[in-house]
């Protein structure tokens, strides 16, 4: 499995569902992105989007949602309880699934530079990506919010952004882009309206006020509930746990007979943080999270590449309509790209390789990585295209939209494998160019990569043909089939 990162951009919009959907769709449109969670809050007027993406496309996805948010959100008309300075307020990259914090720092820098250059939004690097000590703390970066920053940026040397113009964007404000480890966003609702008490309590428990380490806290009044909320962020839940936060709050809530009416976990939370809370509360002795949590054991077994491969092969063998030939073609293409990357990577490590050949090989390896991600995306797209067709088929036969939607679904079902064939063809042509540079020790892997890509093309075009045959728009069908035949013909002329 390749390297993935988690991305958790926060947007200053928590009420307009149409705008939120458009922002989320911008992420989904990037190859390899898997949206895990979308959590909006009307009181905070804020949405937290969580998605994972391959290292190769994570920056593109973060840029895409930032660009979309900038086009939809005007901070001059934004009101909400949560502090904010930008349409996309904060955009952290978080290491998961073999990626490292160093990978995330690099992604933060690349993304921040592009946002500043192309969108003219001032960007501050924060947390692990921060270039200056005083910018590691997000609260300090965001001090003054949109309105306050607008007055000092361009005047105060301390507020010069890391990237982008030294002035506020008129509608999108400014933003923080960073790299960080997993945090826990934990809110506690209290049956009181006493904001002065809450303000004192928030200052008392947070790190900056001399309270608990690795904790941010702010008092917020929830208009919809008519009560105070203690909004906290556990920046290192191993240092300060959820239970420790609750215990610290109770020291002041108990004497005033203020009850906790409920708590909230915003966005996705690690299983470890919740398990720790249960273990601390139950006072379990000698508990081993890795060995004694059933889901953790199962996940470790299922996440191995051997089991992942077996699951897909078994899914192909059953009598369900999906996955089918189109998905198999995309998998074959992705494997061909991956094997090509491996062969080139080992070749680049060779001591006898001519230095002049390295730039072209590095470029090809990166391009194969991008194609691999897109082909992996085609696996799920192929299955989705069949689901779209089946949904249309289930419409009542007398429904005038039934036929239109079925034809549109068939066209989509032909376009996805055509995309697979196109990507596999481009990857195969790239491999052909570098053949003379490949190390003899990995020549069998190199040739296997080409064979897999050829199989991907031939399998994909068959799926194009069968779906195009059912299209009533013959001109469109012939165009799709003609392009597919061109890719099939390449298999005969581009032999390795």
DODREN-669467 format. One record per residue (C-alpha): x, y, z; residue in three letters. Coordinates in steps of 0.5 Angstrom, whole numbers, padded with zeros to 4 digits, m for minus. Each point is the difference from the previous one (the first is absolute). Layout:
[[X, Y, Z], 'ala']
...
! end
This chain:
[[0000, 0000, 0000], 'unk']
[[0003, 0007, m0002], 'unk']
[[0001, 0006, 0005], 'unk']
[[m0007, 0004, 0002], 'unk']
[[m0001, 0006, 0004], 'unk']
[[m0006, 0002, 0004], 'unk']
[[m0002, 0007, m0002], 'unk']
[[m0005, 0004, 0005], 'unk']
[[m0001, 0007, m0003], 'unk']
[[m0005, 0004, 0004], 'unk']
[[m0005, 0005, m0004], 'unk']
[[m0003, 0006, 0002], 'unk']
[[m0007, m0002, m0002], 'unk']
[[m0005, m0004, 0004], 'unk']
[[m0007, 0001, m0002], 'unk']
[[0000, 0001, m0008], 'unk']
[[m0001, m0008, m0002], 'unk']
[[0001, 0002, m0007], 'unk']
[[0007, 0003, 0001], 'unk']
[[0002, m0005, 0004], 'unk']
[[m0002, m0005, m0005], 'unk']
[[0004, 0003, m0005], 'unk']
[[0006, 0001, 0004], 'unk']
[[0000, m0008, 0002], 'unk']
[[m0001, m0001, m0008], 'unk']
[[0006, 0003, m0001], 'unk']
[[0004, m0005, 0004], 'unk']
[[m0003, m0006, m0003], 'unk']
[[0001, 0002, m0007], 'unk']
[[0008, m0001, 0002], 'unk']
[[0003, m0007, m0002], 'unk']
[[0001, m0004, 0006], 'unk']
[[m0004, 0004, 0005], 'unk']
[[m0005, m0003, 0005], 'unk']
[[m0004, 0004, 0004], 'unk']
[[m0001, m0003, 0007], 'unk']
[[m0004, 0006, 0004], 'unk']
[[m0004, 0006, m0001], 'unk']
[[m0002, 0004, 0006], 'unk']
[[m0003, 0006, 0000], 'unk']
[[m0003, 0005, 0006], 'unk']
[[m0004, 0005, m0001], 'unk']
[[0001, 0004, 0007], 'unk']
[[0008, 0000, m0002], 'unk']
[[m0002, 0001, m0007], 'unk']
[[0006, m0005, m0002], 'unk']
[[0000, m0006, m0004], 'unk']
[[0006, m0005, 0002], 'unk']
[[0002, m0005, m0006], 'unk']
[[0004, m0006, 0000], 'unk']
[[0003, m0004, m0005], 'unk']
[[0005, m0004, m0002], 'unk']
[[0005, 0000, m0006], 'unk']
[[0006, m0003, m0003], 'unk']
[[0006, 0004, 0001], 'unk']
[[0000, 0002, m0007], 'unk']
[[m0007, 0003, m0001], 'unk']
[[m0001, 0003, 0007], 'unk']
[[0003, 0007, m0001], 'unk']
[[m0004, 0000, m0006], 'unk']
[[m0006, m0002, 0004], 'unk']
[[0001, 0005, 0005], 'unk']
[[0001, 0006, m0005], 'unk']
[[m0006, m0002, m0004], 'unk']
[[m0005, 0001, 0007], 'unk']
[[0004, 0006, 0001], 'unk']
[[m0001, 0003, m0007], 'unk']
[[m0008, m0002, 0001], 'unk']
[[m0001, 0003, 0007], 'unk']
[[0003, 0006, m0002], 'unk']
[[m0005, 0001, m0006], 'unk']
[[m0006, m0001, 0004], 'unk']
[[0002, 0003, 0007], 'unk']
[[0000, 0007, 0002], 'unk']
[[0003, 0001, 0007], 'unk']
[[m0003, 0007, 0000], 'unk']
[[m0007, m0003, 0001], 'unk']
[[0002, m0006, 0004], 'unk']
[[m0002, 0000, 0007], 'unk']
[[0001, m0006, 0005], 'unk']
[[0003, m0002, 0007], 'unk']
[[0006, m0003, m0002], 'unk']
[[0006, 0004, m0001], 'unk']
[[0002, 0001, m0008], 'unk']
[[0005, 0004, m0005], 'unk']
[[m0002, m0004, m0006], 'unk']
[[m0005, m0003, m0005], 'unk']
[[0004, m0006, 0001], 'unk']
[[0003, 0002, 0007], 'unk']
[[0005, m0006, 0001], 'unk']
[[0002, m0006, m0004], 'unk']
[[0004, m0005, 0004], 'unk']
[[0004, m0006, m0003], 'unk']
[[0000, m0006, 0004], 'unk']
[[0005, m0006, m0001], 'unk']
[[m0004, m0007, 0000], 'unk']
[[0001, m0006, m0004], 'unk']
[[0008, 0000, 0000], 'unk']
[[0000, 0007, m0002], 'unk']
[[0005, 0004, 0005], 'unk']
[[m0001, 0007, 0003], 'unk']
[[0006, 0002, m0005], 'unk']
[[m0005, m0002, m0006], 'unk']
[[m0005, 0005, 0003], 'unk']
[[0005, 0006, 0001], 'unk']
[[0002, m0001, m0007], 'unk']
[[m0007, 0000, m0002], 'unk']
[[m0002, 0006, 0004], 'unk']
[[0005, 0004, m0003], 'unk']
[[m0001, m0002, m0007], 'unk']
[[m0008, 0002, 0001], 'unk']
[[0001, 0006, 0004], 'unk']
[[0005, 0003, m0006], 'unk']
[[m0005, m0002, m0005], 'unk']
[[m0006, 0003, 0004], 'unk']
[[0004, 0006, 0001], 'unk']
[[0002, 0001, m0007], 'unk']
[[m0006, m0002, m0004], 'unk']
[[m0006, 0002, 0005], 'unk']
[[0003, 0006, 0003], 'unk']
[[m0001, m0002, 0007], 'unk']
[[0005, 0001, 0005], 'unk']
[[0002, m0006, 0003], 'unk']
[[0003, m0002, 0007], 'unk']
[[0004, m0006, 0001], 'unk']
[[m0002, m0003, 0007], 'unk']
[[0001, m0006, 0005], 'unk']
[[0006, m0004, m0002], 'unk']
[[0000, 0003, m0007], 'unk']
[[0002, 0007, 0003], 'unk']
[[0006, 0004, m0002], 'unk']
[[m0001, 0004, 0007], 'unk']
[[0000, m0002, 0007], 'unk']
[[m0006, 0005, 0001], 'unk']
[[m0004, m0003, m0006], 'unk']
[[0000, m0007, 0003], 'unk']
[[m0006, 0002, 0004], 'unk']
[[m0007, 0000, m0004], 'unk']
[[m0003, 0005, 0005], 'unk']
[[0006, 0005, m0001], 'unk']
[[0000, m0001, m0008], 'unk']
[[m0008, 0002, 0000], 'unk']
[[0000, 0005, 0006], 'unk']
[[m0004, 0006, m0002], 'unk']
[[m0004, m0004, m0005], 'unk']
[[m0002, 0002, m0007], 'unk']
[[m0002, 0007, 0002], 'unk']
[[0006, 0001, 0005], 'unk']
[[0005, m0003, m0005], 'unk']
[[m0002, 0005, m0006], 'unk']
[[0002, 0006, 0004], 'unk']
[[0007, m0002, 0002], 'unk']
[[0002, m0004, m0006], 'unk']
[[0005, 0004, m0004], 'unk']
[[0002, 0004, 0006], 'unk']
[[0002, m0005, 0005], 'unk']
[[0006, m0004, m0001], 'unk']
[[m0002, m0005, 0004], 'unk']
[[m0006, m0002, m0004], 'unk']
[[0004, 0000, m0007], 'unk']
[[m0003, m0007, m0003], 'unk']
[[0005, m0005, m0002], 'unk']
[[m0003, 0000, m0007], 'unk']
[[m0005, 0004, m0004], 'unk']
[[m0001, 0008, 0000], 'unk']
[[0001, 0004, 0006], 'unk']
[[m0007, 0002, 0000], 'unk']
[[m0007, m0003, 0002], 'unk']
[[m0004, m0003, m0006], 'unk']
[[m0006, 0004, 0000], 'unk']
[[m0005, m0006, 0001], 'unk']
[[0004, m0006, 0001], 'unk']
[[0004, 0003, 0006], 'unk']
[[0007, m0004, 0002], 'unk']
[[0001, m0007, 0002], 'unk']
[[0004, m0005, 0003], 'unk']
[[0003, m0006, m0003], 'unk']
[[0004, m0005, 0004], 'unk']
[[0003, m0007, 0002], 'unk']
[[m0002, m0003, 0006], 'unk']
[[m0002, m0006, 0004], 'unk']
[[m0007, m0003, 0002], 'unk']
[[m0004, 0005, 0005], 'unk']
[[m0006, m0001, 0003], 'unk']
[[m0006, 0005, m0001], 'unk']
[[m0004, 0000, 0007], 'unk']
[[m0005, 0004, 0002], 'unk']
[[m0004, 0000, 0006], 'unk']
[[m0007, 0003, 0001], 'unk']
[[m0002, 0003, 0007], 'unk']
[[m0007, 0002, 0003], 'unk']
[[0002, 0007, 0001], 'unk']
[[0000, 0007, m0004], 'unk']
[[0005, 0003, 0005], 'unk']
[[0006, 0002, m0006], 'unk']
[[0004, 0004, 0005], 'unk']
[[0001, m0007, 0004], 'unk']
[[0001, m0004, m0006], 'unk']
[[0005, 0005, m0002], 'unk']
[[0004, 0000, 0006], 'unk']
[[0000, m0008, 0000], 'unk']
[[0002, 0000, m0007], 'unk']
[[0006, 0004, 0001], 'unk']
[[0001, m0004, 0007], 'unk']
[[0001, m0007, m0004], 'unk']
[[0003, 0001, m0006], 'unk']
[[0008, 0000, m0001], 'unk']
[[0001, 0007, m0002], 'unk']
[[m0004, 0002, 0007], 'unk']
[[0005, m0004, 0004], 'unk']
[[m0005, m0006, 0000], 'unk']
[[0000, m0007, m0003], 'unk']
[[0006, m0001, m0005], 'unk']
[[m0002, m0001, m0008], 'unk']
[[m0007, 0003, 0001], 'unk']
[[m0003, 0005, m0003], 'unk']
[[m0007, 0003, 0003], 'unk']
[[m0005, 0005, m0002], 'unk']
[[m0007, 0002, 0003], 'unk']
[[m0005, 0000, m0005], 'unk']
[[m0008, 0002, 0001], 'unk']
[[m0004, m0004, m0004], 'unk']
[[m0006, 0004, m0002], 'unk']
[[m0004, m0006, m0003], 'unk']
[[0000, m0004, 0007], 'unk']
[[0000, 0006, 0004], 'unk']
[[0006, m0002, 0004], 'unk']
[[0008, 0000, 0001], 'unk']
[[0005, m0004, m0004], 'unk']
[[0007, m0002, 0002], 'unk']
[[0003, m0001, m0006], 'unk']
[[0007, m0003, 0000], 'unk']
[[0005, m0003, m0004], 'unk']
[[0005, m0006, 0003], 'unk']
[[0006, 0001, m0004], 'unk']
[[0004, m0006, 0003], 'unk']
[[m0006, m0004, 0003], 'unk']
[[0006, m0005, 0002], 'unk']
[[0002, 0006, 0005], 'unk']
[[m0007, 0003, 0002], 'unk']
[[m0005, m0005, m0001], 'unk']
[[m0008, 0001, m0001], 'unk']
[[m0001, m0003, 0007], 'unk']
[[0005, 0005, 0003], 'unk']
[[m0003, 0006, m0003], 'unk']
[[m0007, m0002, 0003], 'unk']
[[0003, m0001, 0007], 'unk']
[[0003, 0007, m0001], 'unk']
[[m0006, 0003, m0002], 'unk']
[[m0004, m0004, 0006], 'unk']
[[0004, 0004, 0005], 'unk']
[[m0003, 0006, m0002], 'unk']
[[m0007, m0002, m0002], 'unk']
[[m0001, m0004, 0006], 'unk']
[[0000, 0005, 0005], 'unk']
[[m0005, 0004, m0004], 'unk']
[[m0005, m0005, m0001], 'unk']
[[0001, 0000, m0008], 'unk']
[[m0001, m0006, m0004], 'unk']
[[0003, m0003, m0006], 'unk']
[[m0006, 0000, m0005], 'unk']
[[0004, m0004, m0005], 'unk']
[[0006, 0000, m0004], 'unk']
[[0002, 0000, m0007], 'unk']
[[0006, m0003, m0004], 'unk']
[[0001, 0004, m0006], 'unk']
[[0002, m0003, m0007], 'unk']
[[0004, m0007, 0001], 'unk']
[[0003, m0002, 0006], 'unk']
[[0005, m0006, 0001], 'unk']
[[m0002, m0006, 0003], 'unk']
[[0006, 0000, 0005], 'unk']
[[m0003, 0007, 0003], 'unk']
[[m0006, m0004, 0002], 'unk']
[[0003, m0006, 0002], 'unk']
[[0004, 0004, 0005], 'unk']
[[m0006, 0003, 0003], 'unk']
[[m0003, m0006, 0001], 'unk']
[[0006, m0003, 0003], 'unk']
[[0001, 0006, 0004], 'unk']
[[m0007, 0000, 0003], 'unk']
[[m0001, m0008, 0001], 'unk']
[[0007, 0000, 0003], 'unk']
[[0002, m0006, m0004], 'unk']
[[0007, m0003, 0002], 'unk']
[[0005, m0002, m0005], 'unk']
[[m0004, 0001, m0006], 'unk']
[[0003, m0001, m0007], 'unk']
[[m0003, 0004, m0005], 'unk']
[[0003, m0003, m0006], 'unk']
[[m0001, m0007, 0003], 'unk']
[[m0007, 0000, 0003], 'unk']
[[m0004, 0005, m0005], 'unk']
[[m0004, m0005, m0005], 'unk']
[[m0001, 0005, m0005], 'unk']
[[0008, 0002, 0000], 'unk']
[[0002, m0007, m0001], 'unk']
[[m0005, m0001, m0006], 'unk']
[[0002, 0007, m0003], 'unk']
[[0008, m0003, 0001], 'unk']
[[m0002, m0006, m0004], 'unk']
[[m0004, 0003, m0005], 'unk']
[[0004, 0006, m0002], 'unk']
[[0006, m0005, m0002], 'unk']
[[0001, 0000, m0007], 'unk']
[[m0001, m0007, m0001], 'unk']
[[m0007, 0000, 0003], 'unk']
[[m0002, 0006, m0004], 'unk']
[[0002, m0004, m0006], 'unk']
[[m0004, m0006, 0002], 'unk']
[[m0006, 0004, 0001], 'unk']
[[0000, 0003, m0006], 'unk']
[[0001, m0006, m0004], 'unk']
[[m0005, m0004, 0004], 'unk']
[[m0005, 0006, m0002], 'unk']
[[0001, m0001, m0007], 'unk']
[[m0001, m0007, 0001], 'unk']
[[m0007, 0001, 0003], 'unk']
[[m0006, 0000, m0005], 'unk']
[[m0002, 0008, 0002], 'unk']
[[0000, 0004, m0006], 'unk']
[[0006, 0005, 0003], 'unk']
[[0006, m0001, 0000], 'unk']
[[0000, m0002, m0007], 'unk']
[[0005, 0001, m0006], 'unk']
[[0000, 0007, 0000], 'unk']
[[0003, 0000, 0008], 'unk']
[[0005, m0006, m0002], 'unk']
[[0002, 0005, m0006], 'unk']
[[0002, 0006, 0005], 'unk']
[[0003, m0005, 0005], 'unk']
[[0005, m0003, m0005], 'unk']
[[0001, 0007, m0003], 'unk']
[[0002, 0003, 0007], 'unk']
[[0004, m0007, 0002], 'unk']
[[0004, 0002, m0007], 'unk']
[[0001, 0007, 0002], 'unk']
[[0003, m0002, 0007], 'unk']
[[0004, m0006, m0002], 'unk']
[[0003, 0005, m0005], 'unk']
[[0001, 0005, 0006], 'unk']
[[0004, m0005, 0003], 'unk']
[[0004, m0002, m0006], 'unk']
[[0002, 0007, m0001], 'unk']
[[0001, 0001, 0008], 'unk']
[[0005, m0005, 0000], 'unk']
[[0004, 0002, m0006], 'unk']
[[0001, 0007, 0002], 'unk']
[[0003, m0003, 0006], 'unk']
[[0005, m0003, m0004], 'unk']
[[0008, 0002, 0000], 'unk']
[[0001, m0001, m0007], 'unk']
[[m0006, 0004, m0003], 'unk']
[[0002, 0006, m0004], 'unk']
[[m0002, 0007, 0004], 'unk']
[[m0003, 0003, m0006], 'unk']
[[m0005, m0006, 0000], 'unk']
[[m0003, 0002, 0007], 'unk']
[[m0004, 0006, m0002], 'unk']
[[m0004, m0004, m0005], 'unk']
[[m0001, m0006, 0004], 'unk']
[[m0002, 0004, 0006], 'unk']
[[m0005, 0004, m0004], 'unk']
[[m0003, m0007, m0003], 'unk']
[[0000, m0003, 0007], 'unk']
[[m0004, 0006, 0003], 'unk']
[[m0005, 0000, m0006], 'unk']
[[m0001, m0008, 0001], 'unk']
[[m0002, 0002, 0007], 'unk']
[[m0005, 0005, m0002], 'unk']
[[m0003, m0005, m0005], 'unk']
[[0000, m0006, 0005], 'unk']
[[m0004, 0005, 0005], 'unk']
[[m0005, 0001, m0006], 'unk']
[[m0001, m0007, m0002], 'unk']
[[m0001, m0002, 0007], 'unk']
[[m0006, 0005, 0000], 'unk']
[[m0002, m0003, m0007], 'unk']
[[m0002, m0007, 0004], 'unk']
[[m0005, 0004, 0005], 'unk']
[[m0002, 0004, m0006], 'unk']
[[m0002, m0006, m0004], 'unk']
[[m0004, m0003, 0005], 'unk']
[[m0004, 0006, 0001], 'unk']
[[m0001, 0001, m0007], 'unk']
[[m0004, m0007, 0000], 'unk']
[[m0004, 0002, 0007], 'unk']
[[m0002, 0007, m0004], 'unk']
[[m0003, m0005, m0006], 'unk']
[[m0003, m0004, 0005], 'unk']
[[m0003, 0006, 0004], 'unk']
[[m0003, 0002, m0007], 'unk']
[[m0003, m0007, m0002], 'unk']
[[m0004, 0000, 0006], 'unk']
[[m0004, 0006, m0001], 'unk']
[[m0007, m0001, m0003], 'unk']
[[0000, m0002, m0007], 'unk']
[[m0005, 0005, m0001], 'unk']
[[0004, 0006, 0003], 'unk']
[[0003, 0004, m0006], 'unk']
[[0006, 0001, 0003], 'unk']
[[0002, m0007, 0001], 'unk']
[[0002, m0001, m0007], 'unk']
[[0004, 0006, 0000], 'unk']
[[0004, m0002, 0006], 'unk']
[[0001, m0007, m0002], 'unk']
[[0004, 0003, m0006], 'unk']
[[0004, 0005, 0004], 'unk']
[[0002, m0006, 0004], 'unk']
[[0002, m0004, m0005], 'unk']
[[0004, 0006, m0003], 'unk']
[[0004, 0001, 0007], 'unk']
[[0001, m0008, 0000], 'unk']
[[0003, 0001, m0007], 'unk']
[[0004, 0006, 0002], 'unk']
[[0003, m0003, 0006], 'unk']
[[0004, m0006, m0003], 'unk']
[[0002, 0005, m0006], 'unk']
[[0003, 0004, 0006], 'unk']
[[0004, m0006, 0002], 'unk']
[[0002, m0002, m0007], 'unk']
[[0003, 0007, m0001], 'unk']
[[0004, 0000, 0007], 'unk']
[[0002, m0007, m0001], 'unk']
[[0003, 0002, m0007], 'unk']
[[0003, 0006, 0002], 'unk']
[[0004, m0004, 0006], 'unk']
[[0002, m0005, m0005], 'unk']
[[0003, 0005, m0005], 'unk']
[[0004, 0003, 0005], 'unk']
[[0003, m0007, 0002], 'unk']
[[0001, m0001, m0007], 'unk']
[[0005, 0006, 0000], 'unk']
[[0004, m0002, 0006], 'unk']
[[0001, m0007, m0002], 'unk']
[[0007, 0001, m0002], 'unk']
[[0002, 0003, 0007], 'unk']
[[m0003, m0005, 0005], 'unk']
[[0004, m0004, 0004], 'unk']
[[0001, m0008, m0002], 'unk']
[[m0001, m0002, 0007], 'unk']
[[m0008, 0003, m0001], 'unk']
[[m0001, m0002, m0007], 'unk']
[[m0005, m0005, 0001], 'unk']
[[m0004, 0005, 0005], 'unk']
[[0001, 0005, m0006], 'unk']
[[m0003, m0005, m0005], 'unk']
[[m0005, m0002, 0005], 'unk']
[[m0003, 0007, 0001], 'unk']
[[m0001, 0001, m0008], 'unk']
[[m0003, m0007, 0000], 'unk']
[[m0005, 0002, 0005], 'unk']
[[m0001, 0007, m0003], 'unk']
[[m0002, m0003, m0007], 'unk']
[[m0005, m0005, 0004], 'unk']
[[m0003, 0006, 0003], 'unk']
[[m0001, 0003, m0007], 'unk']
[[m0003, m0006, m0003], 'unk']
[[m0005, m0001, 0005], 'unk']
[[m0002, 0007, 0001], 'unk']
[[m0001, 0001, m0008], 'unk']
[[m0005, m0006, 0001], 'unk']
[[m0004, 0003, 0005], 'unk']
[[0000, 0006, m0004], 'unk']
[[m0003, m0004, m0006], 'unk']
[[m0005, m0003, 0004], 'unk']
[[m0003, 0006, 0003], 'unk']
[[0001, 0004, m0007], 'unk']
[[m0004, m0005, m0004], 'unk']
[[m0007, 0002, 0005], 'unk']
[[0001, 0007, m0002], 'unk']
[[m0006, 0003, m0004], 'unk']
[[0005, 0006, m0002], 'unk']
[[0004, m0004, m0005], 'unk']
[[0004, 0006, m0001], 'unk']
[[0002, 0000, 0007], 'unk']
[[0001, m0008, 0000], 'unk']
[[0004, 0000, m0006], 'unk']
[[0005, 0006, 0003], 'unk']
[[0001, m0004, 0006], 'unk']
[[0001, m0007, m0004], 'unk']
[[0005, 0004, m0004], 'unk']
[[0004, 0002, 0005], 'unk']
[[0000, m0006, 0004], 'unk']
[[0003, m0004, m0007], 'unk']
[[0005, 0005, 0000], 'unk']
[[0003, m0002, 0007], 'unk']
[[m0001, m0007, m0002], 'unk']
[[0004, 0001, m0006], 'unk']
[[0006, 0003, 0004], 'unk']
[[0000, m0007, 0004], 'unk']
[[0003, m0003, m0007], 'unk']
[[0005, 0005, m0002], 'unk']
[[0003, 0002, 0007], 'unk']
[[0002, m0007, 0002], 'unk']
[[0006, 0000, 0006], 'unk']
! end
